[in-house]
Amino acid sequence: MSWKDPRTRRDIVYLLTMLVPIGYTVTYSVLARLSGTSPRAIGTYMRQNRDLVVVPCHRVVSLQGLGGYSKGIEFKKRLLRIEGALEDSSLKRISSVEEFWEVVEKNGEPIDVDDP
């Protein structure tokens, strides 16, 4: 598969989404910049997500607010509140590529790119 294959790009977007730690959200535009696509494509990938437990698409939000969610916006709010990412209508939002990698490094497990 080549980089232009939508399945490959979608898989990369899902992997990036899985790197967002509990208690944080990331914008569609940051994921778009990281994966070389558009925020609209990120929204499409999130709508296509059939494994909501593994790929936490509820952590993907818009610049203006929460964005959408296949299970409804109230359910998305509830999940984000449980995780500590939504407090008093304020989101803990990752809003730049640099901040994304800082948060992942600070909160996540090391990424071994050589692991098969």
trRosetta pair geometry for C-beta under 8 A, 3 or more apart (Angstrom, degrees):
i j d omega theta_ij theta_ji phi_ij phi_ji
1 5 4.2 -71 -170 21 102 162
1 7 6.8 -87 -142 72 150 105
1 8 4.7 166 136 -55 131 127
2 5 5.4 129 58 -21 62 95
2 8 7.2 -156 86 24 32 157
3 8 6.5 -124 -132 108 28 138
3 9 7.2 72 176 -69 59 91
3 36 7.7 6 167 72 119 149
4 8 8.0 53 63 55 22 123
4 9 7.6 -7 -154 -38 20 121
5 8 4.2 74 77 7 102 111
5 9 6.9 176 86 -8 53 84
6 9 5.6 -57 -144 42 36 109
6 10 5.9 40 157 -22 69 107
7 10 5.7 -54 -145 38 29 113
7 11 6.3 33 154 -22 63 105
8 11 5.7 -53 -149 34 30 113
8 12 6.6 31 151 -19 63 103
9 12 5.6 -52 -151 34 35 113
9 13 6.4 35 150 -19 66 103
9 35 6.0 105 -165 170 86 116
9 36 7.5 -104 -130 70 114 93
9 37 6.0 98 178 -50 135 135
9 41 7.8 -25 132 155 133 135
10 13 5.6 -53 -149 36 33 112
10 14 6.3 34 152 -19 66 104
10 45 4.9 -178 -130 -125 86 113
10 48 7.0 -44 -147 81 138 139
11 14 5.6 -52 -147 36 32 112
11 15 6.4 35 152 -21 64 103
12 15 5.6 -52 -149 35 32 113
12 16 6.4 33 152 -17 65 105
12 35 5.2 144 110 -127 116 107
13 16 5.7 -53 -148 38 32 112
13 17 6.3 35 151 -21 64 106
13 31 5.9 68 -144 174 91 117
13 35 5.0 -8 -78 -78 82 165
13 37 7.4 -44 -70 35 125 137
13 42 6.2 -171 -149 -121 137 76
13 45 4.9 32 94 136 151 167
14 17 5.5 -53 -147 36 33 114
14 18 6.4 35 153 -21 65 104
14 45 7.1 -135 -54 167 80 120
14 49 7.1 148 -107 -107 106 104
14 55 4.6 -56 -151 -115 97 133
15 18 5.7 -54 -150 34 32 112
15 19 6.9 36 149 -25 62 102
16 19 5.6 -52 -157 26 36 116
16 20 7.7 48 146 -32 61 90
16 26 8.0 -118 144 102 98 165
16 31 5.8 145 109 -132 136 89
16 34 5.5 134 -133 113 154 143
16 35 6.4 -120 -3 -57 152 108
16 100 7.9 -1 -169 -179 105 137
17 20 6.0 -37 -166 7 42 113
17 26 7.4 -148 -117 51 61 131
17 31 6.8 19 -69 -114 83 136
17 46 7.8 149 -100 -96 154 90
17 55 5.4 51 93 -166 130 86
17 56 6.3 -169 153 59 98 65
17 57 6.2 -5 -172 -88 150 59
17 59 6.8 145 -166 67 85 109
17 60 6.2 -43 -122 -53 112 115
18 54 7.0 -24 -101 158 120 70
18 55 6.0 -71 -64 -113 92 60
18 56 6.9 117 -105 16 50 87
19 104 5.0 2 164 -119 114 122
19 108 6.0 -9 -161 -100 79 158
19 111 7.8 -13 -112 -75 124 127
20 24 5.4 -136 -178 91 89 107
20 25 7.1 32 179 -137 140 22
20 26 5.0 -121 -101 -14 134 119
20 56 6.7 -125 70 76 107 117
20 59 4.7 169 107 131 142 146
20 60 7.8 176 -2 -65 164 68
20 94 7.0 -139 -126 13 103 140
20 100 8.0 -59 -93 -144 83 89
20 103 7.7 16 -136 114 60 131
20 104 7.7 -64 -90 -83 36 90
21 24 5.2 65 65 17 78 119
21 103 6.4 -138 16 157 113 100
21 104 7.3 173 -29 -105 97 48
21 107 3.9 -43 -56 126 161 142
21 108 6.0 -138 -68 -65 104 82
22 83 4.7 -133 -167 -154 84 106
22 84 7.3 67 147 41 85 100
22 85 7.7 -126 176 -42 48 108
23 83 5.4 -143 -64 153 44 87
23 84 4.3 -12 -116 81 88 106
23 85 5.3 163 -167 -67 26 78
23 92 6.1 -18 156 75 69 154
23 107 8.0 -147 58 -139 115 154
24 59 6.7 48 96 -161 63 120
24 85 5.8 -134 -35 -112 5 113
24 92 5.3 -92 -112 115 52 107
24 93 7.7 124 -169 -112 71 17
24 94 5.7 42 175 -30 119 105
24 103 5.9 107 -116 -180 166 147
24 107 7.5 172 -13 37 135 167
25 59 4.9 -162 -118 -170 61 65
25 60 7.0 167 -167 -87 86 12
25 61 4.5 25 163 1 136 121
25 80 6.8 2 -65 -127 119 122
25 85 5.2 114 -34 175 91 133
25 86 7.9 51 -33 -58 130 85
25 91 5.3 -43 33 -178 137 117
25 92 6.4 127 13 78 82 63
25 93 5.1 -33 74 -106 100 65
25 94 6.8 -160 92 16 44 78
26 30 5.2 -106 -179 72 96 132
26 31 6.0 100 126 -47 120 96
26 59 6.3 41 17 137 81 95
26 60 6.0 -30 72 -108 81 62
26 61 7.3 145 72 28 29 78
26 93 7.3 134 -101 -162 22 65
26 94 4.4 -20 -103 60 76 113
26 100 6.3 56 -125 -108 125 104
27 30 4.7 101 59 2 84 97
27 31 7.2 -153 95 2 48 84
27 39 7.7 -36 149 -121 89 118
27 60 7.5 76 -163 -163 13 66
27 61 6.0 -56 -101 79 56 70
27 62 6.6 54 -144 -155 87 19
27 63 5.6 41 -138 -68 137 69
27 93 6.4 51 -48 -175 91 111
27 94 7.1 -139 1 85 75 66
27 95 5.7 53 -9 -117 128 64
28 31 6.0 -61 -154 42 33 108
28 32 6.1 38 148 -26 67 108
28 39 3.8 82 126 -153 112 93
28 40 7.9 75 162 -47 137 25
28 42 4.4 164 -156 82 85 136
28 43 5.9 1 -128 -52 140 83
28 46 8.0 -86 -105 -14 99 138
28 60 6.1 77 -76 174 67 104
28 61 7.5 -120 -24 92 78 26
28 62 5.9 -5 4 -101 115 60
28 63 7.9 -87 39 -24 89 77
28 67 6.6 129 -37 -98 118 148
29 32 5.3 -50 -145 34 34 117
29 33 6.4 35 156 -18 66 101
29 39 4.8 -27 -77 -78 62 121
29 42 8.0 -135 -58 19 24 151
29 63 6.4 17 2 -49 129 112
30 33 5.9 -53 -149 36 32 108
30 34 6.3 30 153 -17 65 108
30 94 6.0 -119 75 116 177 94
30 95 6.5 -150 -54 -150 126 24
30 96 6.5 -176 -108 -139 112 5
30 97 6.0 175 -151 -72 85 56
30 99 7.9 -70 -126 64 143 98
30 100 5.6 155 171 -57 129 129
31 34 5.6 -56 -145 39 32 112
31 35 6.0 5 164 2 68 115
31 39 7.8 103 63 -114 89 63
31 42 4.7 113 92 -125 122 140
31 60 6.5 -17 -17 -127 148 117
32 35 6.4 -73 -141 50 23 92
32 36 7.9 -121 171 58 54 7
32 37 5.3 -105 -144 82 74 65
32 38 5.4 -9 -144 -179 132 13
32 39 4.7 -75 -37 -63 146 55
32 41 6.8 116 -114 54 98 97
32 42 5.2 -98 -64 -30 84 125
33 36 7.8 33 -170 -68 25 35
33 97 5.3 -100 108 -65 129 117
34 97 5.9 161 -72 -122 84 99
34 100 6.6 -79 -70 94 135 168
35 42 7.5 136 44 -85 135 98
37 41 4.2 -84 156 72 125 146
37 42 6.7 148 93 -49 114 77
38 41 4.7 103 56 2 78 100
38 42 7.2 -134 101 -5 47 83
39 42 5.3 -48 -152 31 39 116
39 43 6.6 44 150 -20 66 99
39 62 7.9 82 180 -122 132 79
40 43 5.6 -49 -155 32 35 115
40 44 6.7 38 147 -20 64 102
41 44 5.4 -50 -152 34 38 115
41 45 6.4 39 150 -19 67 102
42 45 5.7 -53 -150 36 33 112
42 46 6.4 34 151 -20 65 105
42 60 6.8 -153 156 -172 114 142
43 46 5.7 -54 -147 35 32 111
43 47 6.4 32 154 -18 65 104
43 67 7.2 -146 -109 -167 103 124
43 68 7.1 68 -151 38 106 114
44 47 5.8 -55 -150 36 31 111
44 48 6.4 26 153 -16 65 110
45 48 5.7 -61 -148 40 32 110
45 49 6.9 55 149 -47 62 89
46 49 5.6 -28 -159 -7 38 120
46 57 4.2 142 -148 -159 93 130
46 60 5.4 -129 -95 66 142 146
46 68 7.9 141 104 78 127 91
46 70 7.9 -163 140 -27 80 102
47 68 7.6 11 -79 97 97 128
47 70 6.2 133 -136 -72 59 107
49 52 6.3 101 128 -80 112 62
49 55 5.0 -129 -146 89 126 130
49 57 4.8 174 30 -31 163 143
49 70 7.5 -153 64 -6 90 141
51 54 4.3 -9 140 36 118 111
51 55 5.5 84 84 13 89 96
52 55 6.9 -69 -117 67 25 72
52 56 7.4 65 -179 -111 59 40
52 57 6.6 -79 -125 28 75 99
52 58 7.4 56 -163 -24 103 100
52 70 7.6 -130 -81 57 127 123
52 71 7.3 50 -119 -27 164 127
56 59 4.8 43 122 -2 106 114
57 60 5.4 -40 -165 19 61 116
57 69 7.4 154 111 -126 97 80
57 70 7.8 46 87 4 136 106
58 69 5.8 37 -110 -122 79 129
58 75 7.8 -101 -112 119 133 83
58 76 4.8 -172 -143 -134 100 80
58 79 4.6 14 138 87 161 146
58 80 6.4 -144 148 -53 107 86
59 80 7.4 143 -98 -98 57 92
59 83 7.8 -61 -88 90 101 166
59 85 6.8 -148 -123 -102 84 177
60 67 6.7 -51 118 60 75 157
61 65 7.0 -118 -176 119 105 36
61 66 5.3 -73 -132 -143 103 36
61 67 5.0 -173 -148 3 44 111
61 91 6.1 -106 74 -154 173 162
61 93 6.3 -90 66 -115 131 109
62 65 5.7 14 64 54 105 57
62 66 7.0 25 25 84 88 19
62 67 4.0 138 -23 -69 93 90
63 95 7.5 87 -116 -133 84 109
66 69 7.4 -45 147 -25 112 110
66 73 6.0 110 96 -149 142 100
66 76 5.9 126 175 114 130 133
66 77 6.8 -53 -107 -72 157 81
66 80 7.7 -132 -125 -8 112 157
66 91 7.6 168 -87 -73 68 136
68 73 7.0 -78 -139 -76 44 91
69 72 6.2 -28 87 69 101 18
69 73 5.8 139 31 -88 107 44
69 75 6.4 -147 116 74 138 95
69 76 3.7 179 -29 -57 162 127
71 75 4.3 -71 117 80 107 154
71 76 7.0 146 69 -48 91 76
72 75 4.7 88 69 8 89 105
72 76 7.0 -154 100 -7 47 87
73 76 5.3 -52 -148 36 38 116
73 77 6.4 42 152 -21 67 101
74 77 5.6 -49 -149 34 34 114
74 78 6.4 37 151 -21 64 104
75 78 5.6 -51 -149 34 34 114
75 79 6.5 35 153 -19 65 103
76 79 5.9 -53 -150 35 31 110
76 80 6.4 26 155 -14 65 109
77 80 5.9 -61 -147 41 30 108
77 81 6.2 31 155 -21 66 107
77 86 6.1 -116 -153 107 66 168
78 81 5.7 -54 -147 35 30 112
78 82 6.4 33 154 -21 64 105
79 82 5.7 -54 -150 34 31 113
79 83 6.4 19 155 -9 65 111
80 83 5.8 -60 -144 45 31 106
80 85 4.4 -85 -163 73 85 104
80 86 3.8 64 123 -9 113 118
80 91 7.3 -37 178 -120 142 89
81 84 7.6 41 -179 -70 30 25
81 85 7.8 -90 -62 53 21 65
81 86 4.9 -60 -70 73 62 103
81 87 7.5 120 -126 -80 72 50
83 86 8.0 65 61 12 86 80
84 87 7.1 4 -162 -51 57 107
84 92 7.3 13 128 4 74 143
85 91 6.3 10 155 -153 83 72
85 92 4.8 -111 -145 43 63 103
86 89 7.4 4 -173 -108 92 17
86 90 7.3 153 -154 73 51 42
86 91 5.8 -18 -99 -99 73 67
86 92 7.7 -117 -59 8 37 80
87 90 5.6 -28 73 60 72 94
87 92 7.8 49 9 -34 99 96
94 99 5.0 -178 -154 115 80 110
94 100 5.1 95 165 -86 135 66
94 103 5.5 -94 -97 6 125 153
95 99 6.3 28 50 49 53 150
96 99 4.4 92 57 8 86 104
96 100 6.9 -137 96 -12 46 83
97 100 5.5 -47 -153 24 33 118
97 101 6.9 23 156 -11 64 101
98 101 6.3 -61 -157 38 31 102
98 102 6.4 31 149 -19 66 109
99 102 5.4 -55 -145 38 35 115
99 103 6.1 35 158 -19 69 105
100 103 6.1 -62 -153 37 25 107
100 104 6.3 21 154 -16 64 110
101 104 5.6 -52 -141 39 34 112
101 105 6.0 34 159 -19 66 107
102 105 6.0 -59 -147 39 26 108
102 106 6.1 20 157 -15 64 113
103 106 5.8 -59 -142 41 28 108
103 107 5.8 -12 171 14 66 118
103 108 7.9 68 127 -16 62 102
104 107 6.7 -76 -133 54 19 86
104 108 4.6 -18 -172 10 63 137
104 111 7.9 5 154 -30 124 121
105 108 6.8 -35 -77 44 13 95
108 111 7.5 17 123 -45 128 90
112 115 4.1 75 101 -25 113 111
